[in-house]
């Protein structure tokens, strides 16, 4: 099966996730700027989660461009990833509403951790199906230090949630910042495999 349906379905789910997150934002009843202050943790959590969904959407897009045909294992791995991403609105709202309290912050980190693991599983299934380390994706990701470091930092953030919840939030933001820096390797390999345009 071609990847078009899988990509379209995933795009739709991620768009709905962002919509649900923004609907969780409550409008202040006062027109004063002071009314925004209690909402700052909620707005920060929304921004962080929006960035994470954007990162997953970008990487997922590039990931599927390396696939010729999907198989059942890839489709279930993709659903597994979407399941964890679909928990972002709940985890985001709970952490924001409770101003980074320990358990909501730990749960948020747990969702980030499991989404990273799910993405890794999908990535590895694609690499295996497309020819292992010699596949386009295998050559592009190389050692994948960001993919391996992220779950470790999420685990540190989960532990930090019980002692210094703001430190945990900073760790989650730091990992997002790591992924915001574009990695040109996959794009370069995809560009190499495209036929040259006629002049």
CNS distance restraints for C-alpha pairs under 8 A (distance, minus, plus):
assign (resid   1 and name CA) (resid  69 and name CA) 5.23 0.50 0.50
assign (resid   1 and name CA) (resid  70 and name CA) 5.37 0.50 0.50
assign (resid   1 and name CA) (resid  71 and name CA) 6.93 0.50 0.50
assign (resid   2 and name CA) (resid  68 and name CA) 6.72 0.50 0.50
assign (resid   2 and name CA) (resid  69 and name CA) 4.85 0.50 0.50
assign (resid   2 and name CA) (resid  70 and name CA) 6.07 0.50 0.50
assign (resid   3 and name CA) (resid   7 and name CA) 6.01 0.50 0.50
assign (resid   3 and name CA) (resid  64 and name CA) 6.72 0.50 0.50
assign (resid   3 and name CA) (resid  67 and name CA) 7.14 0.50 0.50
assign (resid   3 and name CA) (resid  68 and name CA) 7.37 0.50 0.50
assign (resid   3 and name CA) (resid  69 and name CA) 6.24 0.50 0.50
assign (resid   3 and name CA) (resid  70 and name CA) 6.04 0.50 0.50
assign (resid   4 and name CA) (resid   8 and name CA) 6.03 0.50 0.50
assign (resid   5 and name CA) (resid   9 and name CA) 6.00 0.50 0.50
assign (resid   6 and name CA) (resid  10 and name CA) 6.13 0.50 0.50
assign (resid   6 and name CA) (resid  75 and name CA) 7.27 0.50 0.50
assign (resid   7 and name CA) (resid  11 and name CA) 6.04 0.50 0.50
assign (resid   7 and name CA) (resid  61 and name CA) 7.29 0.50 0.50
assign (resid   7 and name CA) (resid  64 and name CA) 7.24 0.50 0.50
assign (resid   8 and name CA) (resid  12 and name CA) 6.22 0.50 0.50
assign (resid   9 and name CA) (resid  13 and name CA) 6.30 0.50 0.50
assign (resid  10 and name CA) (resid  14 and name CA) 6.21 0.50 0.50
assign (resid  10 and name CA) (resid  82 and name CA) 7.22 0.50 0.50
assign (resid  11 and name CA) (resid  15 and name CA) 6.14 0.50 0.50
assign (resid  11 and name CA) (resid  57 and name CA) 7.27 0.50 0.50
assign (resid  12 and name CA) (resid  16 and name CA) 6.24 0.50 0.50
assign (resid  13 and name CA) (resid  17 and name CA) 6.22 0.50 0.50
assign (resid  13 and name CA) (resid  82 and name CA) 7.33 0.50 0.50
assign (resid  13 and name CA) (resid  86 and name CA) 7.75 0.50 0.50
assign (resid  14 and name CA) (resid  18 and name CA) 6.38 0.50 0.50
assign (resid  14 and name CA) (resid  53 and name CA) 6.93 0.50 0.50
assign (resid  14 and name CA) (resid  57 and name CA) 7.26 0.50 0.50
assign (resid  14 and name CA) (resid  82 and name CA) 7.88 0.50 0.50
assign (resid  14 and name CA) (resid  85 and name CA) 7.69 0.50 0.50
assign (resid  14 and name CA) (resid  86 and name CA) 7.77 0.50 0.50
assign (resid  15 and name CA) (resid  19 and name CA) 6.28 0.50 0.50
assign (resid  16 and name CA) (resid  20 and name CA) 6.11 0.50 0.50
assign (resid  17 and name CA) (resid  21 and name CA) 6.25 0.50 0.50
assign (resid  17 and name CA) (resid  85 and name CA) 7.66 0.50 0.50
assign (resid  17 and name CA) (resid  86 and name CA) 6.03 0.50 0.50
assign (resid  17 and name CA) (resid  88 and name CA) 7.33 0.50 0.50
assign (resid  17 and name CA) (resid  89 and name CA) 6.58 0.50 0.50
assign (resid  18 and name CA) (resid  22 and name CA) 6.31 0.50 0.50
assign (resid  18 and name CA) (resid  50 and name CA) 6.59 0.50 0.50
assign (resid  18 and name CA) (resid  53 and name CA) 7.52 0.50 0.50
assign (resid  18 and name CA) (resid  89 and name CA) 7.72 0.50 0.50
assign (resid  19 and name CA) (resid  23 and name CA) 6.27 0.50 0.50
assign (resid  20 and name CA) (resid  24 and name CA) 6.51 0.50 0.50
assign (resid  20 and name CA) (resid  89 and name CA) 6.34 0.50 0.50
assign (resid  21 and name CA) (resid  25 and name CA) 7.23 0.50 0.50
assign (resid  21 and name CA) (resid  46 and name CA) 6.81 0.50 0.50
assign (resid  21 and name CA) (resid  88 and name CA) 7.79 0.50 0.50
assign (resid  21 and name CA) (resid  89 and name CA) 4.86 0.50 0.50
assign (resid  21 and name CA) (resid  92 and name CA) 7.56 0.50 0.50
assign (resid  21 and name CA) (resid  93 and name CA) 7.52 0.50 0.50
assign (resid  22 and name CA) (resid  46 and name CA) 7.33 0.50 0.50
assign (resid  24 and name CA) (resid  89 and name CA) 7.83 0.50 0.50
assign (resid  24 and name CA) (resid  93 and name CA) 6.70 0.50 0.50
assign (resid  25 and name CA) (resid  42 and name CA) 7.35 0.50 0.50
assign (resid  25 and name CA) (resid  43 and name CA) 7.64 0.50 0.50
assign (resid  28 and name CA) (resid  35 and name CA) 6.02 0.50 0.50
assign (resid  28 and name CA) (resid  36 and name CA) 6.85 0.50 0.50
assign (resid  29 and name CA) (resid  35 and name CA) 7.72 0.50 0.50
assign (resid  30 and name CA) (resid  35 and name CA) 6.01 0.50 0.50
assign (resid  31 and name CA) (resid  35 and name CA) 7.21 0.50 0.50
assign (resid  32 and name CA) (resid  36 and name CA) 7.70 0.50 0.50
assign (resid  33 and name CA) (resid  37 and name CA) 7.37 0.50 0.50
assign (resid  35 and name CA) (resid  39 and name CA) 7.60 0.50 0.50
assign (resid  36 and name CA) (resid  40 and name CA) 6.49 0.50 0.50
assign (resid  39 and name CA) (resid  43 and name CA) 6.17 0.50 0.50
assign (resid  40 and name CA) (resid  44 and name CA) 6.01 0.50 0.50
assign (resid  41 and name CA) (resid  45 and name CA) 6.16 0.50 0.50
assign (resid  41 and name CA) (resid  96 and name CA) 5.15 0.50 0.50
assign (resid  41 and name CA) (resid  97 and name CA) 7.37 0.50 0.50
assign (resid  41 and name CA) (resid  99 and name CA) 5.67 0.50 0.50
assign (resid  41 and name CA) (resid 100 and name CA) 7.55 0.50 0.50
assign (resid  42 and name CA) (resid  46 and name CA) 6.17 0.50 0.50
assign (resid  42 and name CA) (resid  92 and name CA) 7.89 0.50 0.50
assign (resid  42 and name CA) (resid  93 and name CA) 6.97 0.50 0.50
assign (resid  42 and name CA) (resid  95 and name CA) 7.68 0.50 0.50
assign (resid  42 and name CA) (resid  96 and name CA) 3.98 0.50 0.50
assign (resid  42 and name CA) (resid  97 and name CA) 5.98 0.50 0.50
assign (resid  42 and name CA) (resid  99 and name CA) 7.43 0.50 0.50
assign (resid  43 and name CA) (resid  47 and name CA) 6.10 0.50 0.50
assign (resid  43 and name CA) (resid  96 and name CA) 7.47 0.50 0.50
assign (resid  44 and name CA) (resid  48 and name CA) 6.12 0.50 0.50
assign (resid  44 and name CA) (resid  96 and name CA) 7.58 0.50 0.50
assign (resid  45 and name CA) (resid  49 and name CA) 6.07 0.50 0.50
assign (resid  45 and name CA) (resid  92 and name CA) 5.73 0.50 0.50
assign (resid  45 and name CA) (resid  93 and name CA) 7.56 0.50 0.50
assign (resid  45 and name CA) (resid  95 and name CA) 7.21 0.50 0.50
assign (resid  45 and name CA) (resid  96 and name CA) 5.59 0.50 0.50
assign (resid  46 and name CA) (resid  50 and name CA) 5.93 0.50 0.50
assign (resid  46 and name CA) (resid  92 and name CA) 6.45 0.50 0.50
assign (resid  46 and name CA) (resid  93 and name CA) 7.82 0.50 0.50
assign (resid  46 and name CA) (resid  96 and name CA) 7.86 0.50 0.50
assign (resid  47 and name CA) (resid  51 and name CA) 6.18 0.50 0.50
assign (resid  48 and name CA) (resid  52 and name CA) 6.30 0.50 0.50
assign (resid  48 and name CA) (resid 173 and name CA) 6.65 0.50 0.50
assign (resid  48 and name CA) (resid 176 and name CA) 7.65 0.50 0.50
assign (resid  49 and name CA) (resid  53 and name CA) 6.15 0.50 0.50
assign (resid  49 and name CA) (resid  88 and name CA) 6.87 0.50 0.50
assign (resid  49 and name CA) (resid  92 and name CA) 6.75 0.50 0.50
assign (resid  50 and name CA) (resid  54 and name CA) 6.15 0.50 0.50
assign (resid  51 and name CA) (resid  55 and name CA) 6.12 0.50 0.50
assign (resid  51 and name CA) (resid 176 and name CA) 7.10 0.50 0.50
assign (resid  52 and name CA) (resid  56 and name CA) 6.20 0.50 0.50
assign (resid  52 and name CA) (resid 176 and name CA) 6.34 0.50 0.50
assign (resid  53 and name CA) (resid  57 and name CA) 6.01 0.50 0.50
assign (resid  53 and name CA) (resid  85 and name CA) 7.56 0.50 0.50
assign (resid  54 and name CA) (resid  58 and name CA) 6.12 0.50 0.50
assign (resid  55 and name CA) (resid  59 and name CA) 6.13 0.50 0.50
assign (resid  55 and name CA) (resid 176 and name CA) 7.87 0.50 0.50
assign (resid  55 and name CA) (resid 179 and name CA) 6.83 0.50 0.50
assign (resid  55 and name CA) (resid 180 and name CA) 6.97 0.50 0.50
assign (resid  56 and name CA) (resid  60 and name CA) 5.73 0.50 0.50
assign (resid  57 and name CA) (resid  61 and name CA) 6.07 0.50 0.50
assign (resid  58 and name CA) (resid  62 and name CA) 6.51 0.50 0.50
assign (resid  59 and name CA) (resid  63 and name CA) 5.92 0.50 0.50
assign (resid  60 and name CA) (resid  64 and name CA) 6.18 0.50 0.50
assign (resid  61 and name CA) (resid  65 and name CA) 6.47 0.50 0.50
assign (resid  62 and name CA) (resid  66 and name CA) 6.97 0.50 0.50
assign (resid  62 and name CA) (resid 186 and name CA) 7.25 0.50 0.50
assign (resid  62 and name CA) (resid 187 and name CA) 7.54 0.50 0.50
assign (resid  63 and name CA) (resid  67 and name CA) 7.39 0.50 0.50
assign (resid  63 and name CA) (resid 123 and name CA) 7.33 0.50 0.50
assign (resid  63 and name CA) (resid 137 and name CA) 7.29 0.50 0.50
assign (resid  65 and name CA) (resid 190 and name CA) 7.67 0.50 0.50
assign (resid  66 and name CA) (resid 136 and name CA) 6.20 0.50 0.50
assign (resid  66 and name CA) (resid 137 and name CA) 6.11 0.50 0.50
assign (resid  66 and name CA) (resid 190 and name CA) 7.25 0.50 0.50
assign (resid  67 and name CA) (resid 126 and name CA) 6.88 0.50 0.50
assign (resid  67 and name CA) (resid 130 and name CA) 6.99 0.50 0.50
assign (resid  68 and name CA) (resid 130 and name CA) 7.84 0.50 0.50
assign (resid  70 and name CA) (resid  74 and name CA) 6.12 0.50 0.50
assign (resid  70 and name CA) (resid  75 and name CA) 6.99 0.50 0.50
assign (resid  71 and name CA) (resid  75 and name CA) 6.39 0.50 0.50
assign (resid  72 and name CA) (resid  76 and name CA) 6.28 0.50 0.50
assign (resid  73 and name CA) (resid  77 and name CA) 6.07 0.50 0.50
assign (resid  73 and name CA) (resid 125 and name CA) 7.32 0.50 0.50
assign (resid  74 and name CA) (resid  78 and name CA) 6.01 0.50 0.50
assign (resid  74 and name CA) (resid 122 and name CA) 6.18 0.50 0.50
assign (resid  74 and name CA) (resid 125 and name CA) 6.32 0.50 0.50
assign (resid  74 and name CA) (resid 126 and name CA) 6.89 0.50 0.50
assign (resid  75 and name CA) (resid  79 and name CA) 6.30 0.50 0.50
assign (resid  76 and name CA) (resid  80 and name CA) 6.12 0.50 0.50
assign (resid  77 and name CA) (resid  81 and name CA) 6.32 0.50 0.50
assign (resid  77 and name CA) (resid 118 and name CA) 6.86 0.50 0.50
assign (resid  77 and name CA) (resid 119 and name CA) 7.99 0.50 0.50
assign (resid  77 and name CA) (resid 121 and name CA) 6.69 0.50 0.50
assign (resid  77 and name CA) (resid 122 and name CA) 5.21 0.50 0.50
assign (resid  78 and name CA) (resid  82 and name CA) 6.25 0.50 0.50
assign (resid  78 and name CA) (resid 118 and name CA) 7.86 0.50 0.50
assign (resid  78 and name CA) (resid 119 and name CA) 7.84 0.50 0.50
assign (resid  78 and name CA) (resid 122 and name CA) 6.28 0.50 0.50
assign (resid  79 and name CA) (resid  83 and name CA) 6.05 0.50 0.50
assign (resid  80 and name CA) (resid  84 and name CA) 6.73 0.50 0.50
assign (resid  80 and name CA) (resid 118 and name CA) 6.18 0.50 0.50
assign (resid  81 and name CA) (resid  85 and name CA) 6.32 0.50 0.50
assign (resid  81 and name CA) (resid 115 and name CA) 5.79 0.50 0.50
assign (resid  81 and name CA) (resid 118 and name CA) 4.86 0.50 0.50
assign (resid  81 and name CA) (resid 119 and name CA) 5.92 0.50 0.50
assign (resid  81 and name CA) (resid 122 and name CA) 7.80 0.50 0.50
assign (resid  82 and name CA) (resid  86 and name CA) 5.89 0.50 0.50
assign (resid  83 and name CA) (resid  87 and name CA) 6.82 0.50 0.50
assign (resid  84 and name CA) (resid  88 and name CA) 7.29 0.50 0.50
assign (resid  84 and name CA) (resid 111 and name CA) 6.18 0.50 0.50
assign (resid  84 and name CA) (resid 112 and name CA) 7.94 0.50 0.50
assign (resid  84 and name CA) (resid 114 and name CA) 6.53 0.50 0.50
assign (resid  84 and name CA) (resid 115 and name CA) 5.22 0.50 0.50
assign (resid  84 and name CA) (resid 118 and name CA) 7.82 0.50 0.50
assign (resid  85 and name CA) (resid 111 and name CA) 7.64 0.50 0.50
assign (resid  85 and name CA) (resid 115 and name CA) 6.31 0.50 0.50
assign (resid  87 and name CA) (resid  91 and name CA) 6.21 0.50 0.50
assign (resid  87 and name CA) (resid 111 and name CA) 6.97 0.50 0.50
assign (resid  88 and name CA) (resid  92 and name CA) 5.66 0.50 0.50
assign (resid  88 and name CA) (resid 108 and name CA) 7.67 0.50 0.50
assign (resid  88 and name CA) (resid 111 and name CA) 7.14 0.50 0.50
assign (resid  89 and name CA) (resid  93 and name CA) 6.01 0.50 0.50
assign (resid  90 and name CA) (resid  94 and name CA) 6.13 0.50 0.50
assign (resid  91 and name CA) (resid  95 and name CA) 6.10 0.50 0.50
assign (resid  91 and name CA) (resid 104 and name CA) 6.88 0.50 0.50
assign (resid  91 and name CA) (resid 107 and name CA) 6.57 0.50 0.50
assign (resid  91 and name CA) (resid 108 and name CA) 5.09 0.50 0.50
assign (resid  91 and name CA) (resid 111 and name CA) 7.45 0.50 0.50
assign (resid  92 and name CA) (resid  96 and name CA) 6.04 0.50 0.50
assign (resid  92 and name CA) (resid 108 and name CA) 6.77 0.50 0.50
assign (resid  93 and name CA) (resid  97 and name CA) 5.85 0.50 0.50
assign (resid  94 and name CA) (resid  98 and name CA) 6.14 0.50 0.50
assign (resid  94 and name CA) (resid 104 and name CA) 5.82 0.50 0.50
assign (resid  95 and name CA) (resid  99 and name CA) 6.11 0.50 0.50
assign (resid  95 and name CA) (resid 100 and name CA) 5.14 0.50 0.50
assign (resid  95 and name CA) (resid 101 and name CA) 6.73 0.50 0.50
assign (resid  95 and name CA) (resid 104 and name CA) 4.73 0.50 0.50
assign (resid  95 and name CA) (resid 105 and name CA) 5.52 0.50 0.50
assign (resid  95 and name CA) (resid 108 and name CA) 6.97 0.50 0.50
assign (resid  96 and name CA) (resid 100 and name CA) 6.25 0.50 0.50
assign (resid  98 and name CA) (resid 104 and name CA) 7.34 0.50 0.50
assign (resid 100 and name CA) (resid 104 and name CA) 6.64 0.50 0.50
assign (resid 100 and name CA) (resid 105 and name CA) 5.44 0.50 0.50
assign (resid 100 and name CA) (resid 165 and name CA) 5.72 0.50 0.50
assign (resid 100 and name CA) (resid 166 and name CA) 6.63 0.50 0.50
assign (resid 100 and name CA) (resid 169 and name CA) 7.47 0.50 0.50
assign (resid 101 and name CA) (resid 105 and name CA) 5.99 0.50 0.50
assign (resid 101 and name CA) (resid 161 and name CA) 7.55 0.50 0.50
assign (resid 101 and name CA) (resid 165 and name CA) 6.31 0.50 0.50
assign (resid 102 and name CA) (resid 106 and name CA) 6.09 0.50 0.50
assign (resid 102 and name CA) (resid 161 and name CA) 4.85 0.50 0.50
assign (resid 102 and name CA) (resid 162 and name CA) 4.83 0.50 0.50
assign (resid 102 and name CA) (resid 163 and name CA) 7.48 0.50 0.50
assign (resid 102 and name CA) (resid 164 and name CA) 7.96 0.50 0.50
assign (resid 102 and name CA) (resid 165 and name CA) 5.79 0.50 0.50
assign (resid 103 and name CA) (resid 107 and name CA) 6.09 0.50 0.50
assign (resid 103 and name CA) (resid 161 and name CA) 7.16 0.50 0.50
assign (resid 103 and name CA) (resid 162 and name CA) 7.18 0.50 0.50
assign (resid 104 and name CA) (resid 108 and name CA) 6.13 0.50 0.50
assign (resid 105 and name CA) (resid 109 and name CA) 6.28 0.50 0.50
assign (resid 105 and name CA) (resid 158 and name CA) 7.10 0.50 0.50
assign (resid 105 and name CA) (resid 161 and name CA) 5.67 0.50 0.50
assign (resid 105 and name CA) (resid 165 and name CA) 6.51 0.50 0.50
assign (resid 105 and name CA) (resid 168 and name CA) 7.19 0.50 0.50
assign (resid 105 and name CA) (resid 169 and name CA) 7.38 0.50 0.50
assign (resid 106 and name CA) (resid 110 and name CA) 6.10 0.50 0.50
assign (resid 106 and name CA) (resid 157 and name CA) 7.32 0.50 0.50
assign (resid 106 and name CA) (resid 158 and name CA) 4.50 0.50 0.50
assign (resid 106 and name CA) (resid 159 and name CA) 7.24 0.50 0.50
assign (resid 106 and name CA) (resid 161 and name CA) 5.40 0.50 0.50
assign (resid 106 and name CA) (resid 162 and name CA) 7.42 0.50 0.50
assign (resid 107 and name CA) (resid 111 and name CA) 6.24 0.50 0.50
assign (resid 107 and name CA) (resid 158 and name CA) 7.54 0.50 0.50
assign (resid 108 and name CA) (resid 112 and name CA) 6.34 0.50 0.50
assign (resid 109 and name CA) (resid 113 and name CA) 6.00 0.50 0.50
assign (resid 109 and name CA) (resid 154 and name CA) 5.63 0.50 0.50
assign (resid 109 and name CA) (resid 155 and name CA) 7.20 0.50 0.50
assign (resid 109 and name CA) (resid 157 and name CA) 6.40 0.50 0.50
assign (resid 109 and name CA) (resid 158 and name CA) 5.37 0.50 0.50
assign (resid 109 and name CA) (resid 172 and name CA) 7.34 0.50 0.50
assign (resid 110 and name CA) (resid 114 and name CA) 6.14 0.50 0.50
assign (resid 110 and name CA) (resid 154 and name CA) 7.38 0.50 0.50
assign (resid 110 and name CA) (resid 155 and name CA) 7.69 0.50 0.50
assign (resid 110 and name CA) (resid 158 and name CA) 6.80 0.50 0.50
assign (resid 111 and name CA) (resid 115 and name CA) 6.05 0.50 0.50
assign (resid 112 and name CA) (resid 116 and name CA) 6.18 0.50 0.50
assign (resid 112 and name CA) (resid 151 and name CA) 7.94 0.50 0.50
assign (resid 112 and name CA) (resid 154 and name CA) 6.80 0.50 0.50
assign (resid 113 and name CA) (resid 117 and name CA) 6.35 0.50 0.50
assign (resid 113 and name CA) (resid 150 and name CA) 7.87 0.50 0.50
assign (resid 113 and name CA) (resid 151 and name CA) 5.31 0.50 0.50
assign (resid 113 and name CA) (resid 154 and name CA) 5.66 0.50 0.50
assign (resid 113 and name CA) (resid 155 and name CA) 7.04 0.50 0.50
assign (resid 114 and name CA) (resid 118 and name CA) 6.06 0.50 0.50
assign (resid 115 and name CA) (resid 119 and name CA) 6.10 0.50 0.50
assign (resid 116 and name CA) (resid 120 and name CA) 6.17 0.50 0.50
assign (resid 116 and name CA) (resid 147 and name CA) 7.57 0.50 0.50
assign (resid 116 and name CA) (resid 150 and name CA) 7.38 0.50 0.50
assign (resid 116 and name CA) (resid 151 and name CA) 6.41 0.50 0.50
assign (resid 117 and name CA) (resid 121 and name CA) 6.25 0.50 0.50
assign (resid 117 and name CA) (resid 151 and name CA) 7.36 0.50 0.50
assign (resid 118 and name CA) (resid 122 and name CA) 6.31 0.50 0.50
assign (resid 119 and name CA) (resid 123 and name CA) 6.07 0.50 0.50
assign (resid 120 and name CA) (resid 124 and name CA) 6.10 0.50 0.50
assign (resid 120 and name CA) (resid 147 and name CA) 7.36 0.50 0.50
assign (resid 121 and name CA) (resid 125 and name CA) 6.22 0.50 0.50
assign (resid 122 and name CA) (resid 126 and name CA) 6.28 0.50 0.50
assign (resid 123 and name CA) (resid 127 and name CA) 6.25 0.50 0.50
assign (resid 124 and name CA) (resid 128 and name CA) 6.12 0.50 0.50
assign (resid 125 and name CA) (resid 129 and name CA) 6.11 0.50 0.50
assign (resid 126 and name CA) (resid 130 and name CA) 5.99 0.50 0.50
assign (resid 126 and name CA) (resid 137 and name CA) 7.78 0.50 0.50
assign (resid 127 and name CA) (resid 131 and name CA) 6.27 0.50 0.50
assign (resid 127 and name CA) (resid 132 and name CA) 4.97 0.50 0.50
assign (resid 127 and name CA) (resid 133 and name CA) 6.87 0.50 0.50
assign (resid 127 and name CA) (resid 135 and name CA) 6.26 0.50 0.50
assign (resid 127 and name CA) (resid 137 and name CA) 6.10 0.50 0.50
assign (resid 127 and name CA) (resid 138 and name CA) 5.67 0.50 0.50
assign (resid 128 and name CA) (resid 132 and name CA) 4.63 0.50 0.50
assign (resid 130 and name CA) (resid 135 and name CA) 5.42 0.50 0.50
assign (resid 130 and name CA) (resid 136 and name CA) 7.80 0.50 0.50
assign (resid 131 and name CA) (resid 135 and name CA) 4.88 0.50 0.50
assign (resid 132 and name CA) (resid 138 and name CA) 6.19 0.50 0.50
assign (resid 133 and name CA) (resid 137 and name CA) 7.77 0.50 0.50
assign (resid 133 and name CA) (resid 138 and name CA) 4.32 0.50 0.50
assign (resid 133 and name CA) (resid 139 and name CA) 5.92 0.50 0.50
assign (resid 134 and name CA) (resid 138 and name CA) 5.93 0.50 0.50
assign (resid 134 and name CA) (resid 139 and name CA) 5.93 0.50 0.50
assign (resid 135 and name CA) (resid 139 and name CA) 6.11 0.50 0.50
assign (resid 136 and name CA) (resid 140 and name CA) 6.10 0.50 0.50
assign (resid 136 and name CA) (resid 186 and name CA) 7.78 0.50 0.50
assign (resid 136 and name CA) (resid 189 and name CA) 6.49 0.50 0.50
assign (resid 136 and name CA) (resid 190 and name CA) 7.38 0.50 0.50
assign (resid 137 and name CA) (resid 141 and name CA) 6.16 0.50 0.50
assign (resid 137 and name CA) (resid 186 and name CA) 6.92 0.50 0.50
assign (resid 138 and name CA) (resid 142 and name CA) 6.30 0.50 0.50
assign (resid 140 and name CA) (resid 185 and name CA) 5.22 0.50 0.50
assign (resid 140 and name CA) (resid 186 and name CA) 4.82 0.50 0.50
assign (resid 140 and name CA) (resid 189 and name CA) 6.56 0.50 0.50
assign (resid 141 and name CA) (resid 185 and name CA) 7.16 0.50 0.50
assign (resid 141 and name CA) (resid 186 and name CA) 7.02 0.50 0.50
assign (resid 144 and name CA) (resid 148 and name CA) 6.40 0.50 0.50
assign (resid 145 and name CA) (resid 149 and name CA) 5.90 0.50 0.50
assign (resid 146 and name CA) (resid 150 and name CA) 5.91 0.50 0.50
assign (resid 146 and name CA) (resid 178 and name CA) 7.52 0.50 0.50
assign (resid 146 and name CA) (resid 179 and name CA) 7.60 0.50 0.50
assign (resid 147 and name CA) (resid 151 and name CA) 7.47 0.50 0.50
assign (resid 148 and name CA) (resid 152 and name CA) 7.21 0.50 0.50
assign (resid 149 and name CA) (resid 153 and name CA) 6.33 0.50 0.50
assign (resid 150 and name CA) (resid 154 and name CA) 6.17 0.50 0.50
assign (resid 150 and name CA) (resid 175 and name CA) 6.31 0.50 0.50
assign (resid 151 and name CA) (resid 155 and name CA) 6.14 0.50 0.50
assign (resid 152 and name CA) (resid 156 and name CA) 6.36 0.50 0.50
assign (resid 153 and name CA) (resid 157 and name CA) 6.10 0.50 0.50
assign (resid 153 and name CA) (resid 171 and name CA) 6.84 0.50 0.50
assign (resid 153 and name CA) (resid 172 and name CA) 7.77 0.50 0.50
assign (resid 153 and name CA) (resid 175 and name CA) 7.39 0.50 0.50
assign (resid 154 and name CA) (resid 158 and name CA) 6.17 0.50 0.50
assign (resid 154 and name CA) (resid 171 and name CA) 7.36 0.50 0.50
assign (resid 154 and name CA) (resid 172 and name CA) 6.71 0.50 0.50
assign (resid 155 and name CA) (resid 159 and name CA) 6.43 0.50 0.50
assign (resid 156 and name CA) (resid 160 and name CA) 6.07 0.50 0.50
assign (resid 156 and name CA) (resid 168 and name CA) 7.67 0.50 0.50
assign (resid 157 and name CA) (resid 161 and name CA) 6.05 0.50 0.50
assign (resid 157 and name CA) (resid 167 and name CA) 7.32 0.50 0.50
assign (resid 157 and name CA) (resid 168 and name CA) 4.29 0.50 0.50
assign (resid 157 and name CA) (resid 169 and name CA) 7.35 0.50 0.50
assign (resid 157 and name CA) (resid 171 and name CA) 5.90 0.50 0.50
assign (resid 157 and name CA) (resid 172 and name CA) 6.87 0.50 0.50
assign (resid 158 and name CA) (resid 162 and name CA) 7.44 0.50 0.50
assign (resid 158 and name CA) (resid 168 and name CA) 6.70 0.50 0.50
assign (resid 159 and name CA) (resid 163 and name CA) 7.45 0.50 0.50
assign (resid 159 and name CA) (resid 168 and name CA) 7.98 0.50 0.50
assign (resid 160 and name CA) (resid 164 and name CA) 5.38 0.50 0.50
assign (resid 160 and name CA) (resid 165 and name CA) 6.16 0.50 0.50
assign (resid 160 and name CA) (resid 167 and name CA) 6.54 0.50 0.50
assign (resid 160 and name CA) (resid 168 and name CA) 5.35 0.50 0.50
assign (resid 161 and name CA) (resid 165 and name CA) 4.11 0.50 0.50
assign (resid 161 and name CA) (resid 166 and name CA) 7.50 0.50 0.50
assign (resid 161 and name CA) (resid 167 and name CA) 7.36 0.50 0.50
assign (resid 161 and name CA) (resid 168 and name CA) 5.30 0.50 0.50
assign (resid 164 and name CA) (resid 168 and name CA) 6.66 0.50 0.50
assign (resid 165 and name CA) (resid 169 and name CA) 6.41 0.50 0.50
assign (resid 166 and name CA) (resid 170 and name CA) 6.24 0.50 0.50
assign (resid 167 and name CA) (resid 171 and name CA) 6.20 0.50 0.50
assign (resid 168 and name CA) (resid 172 and name CA) 6.29 0.50 0.50
assign (resid 169 and name CA) (resid 173 and name CA) 6.18 0.50 0.50
assign (resid 170 and name CA) (resid 174 and name CA) 6.00 0.50 0.50
assign (resid 171 and name CA) (resid 175 and name CA) 6.33 0.50 0.50
assign (resid 172 and name CA) (resid 176 and name CA) 6.43 0.50 0.50
assign (resid 173 and name CA) (resid 177 and name CA) 6.22 0.50 0.50
assign (resid 174 and name CA) (resid 178 and name CA) 6.30 0.50 0.50
assign (resid 175 and name CA) (resid 179 and name CA) 6.55 0.50 0.50
assign (resid 176 and name CA) (resid 180 and name CA) 6.26 0.50 0.50
assign (resid 177 and name CA) (resid 181 and name CA) 6.85 0.50 0.50
assign (resid 184 and name CA) (resid 188 and name CA) 6.05 0.50 0.50
assign (resid 185 and name CA) (resid 189 and name CA) 6.30 0.50 0.50
assign (resid 186 and name CA) (resid 190 and name CA) 6.11 0.50 0.50
assign (resid 187 and name CA) (resid 191 and name CA) 6.01 0.50 0.50
assign (resid 188 and name CA) (resid 192 and name CA) 6.19 0.50 0.50
assign (resid 189 and name CA) (resid 193 and name CA) 6.52 0.50 0.50
assign (resid 190 and name CA) (resid 194 and name CA) 6.56 0.50 0.50
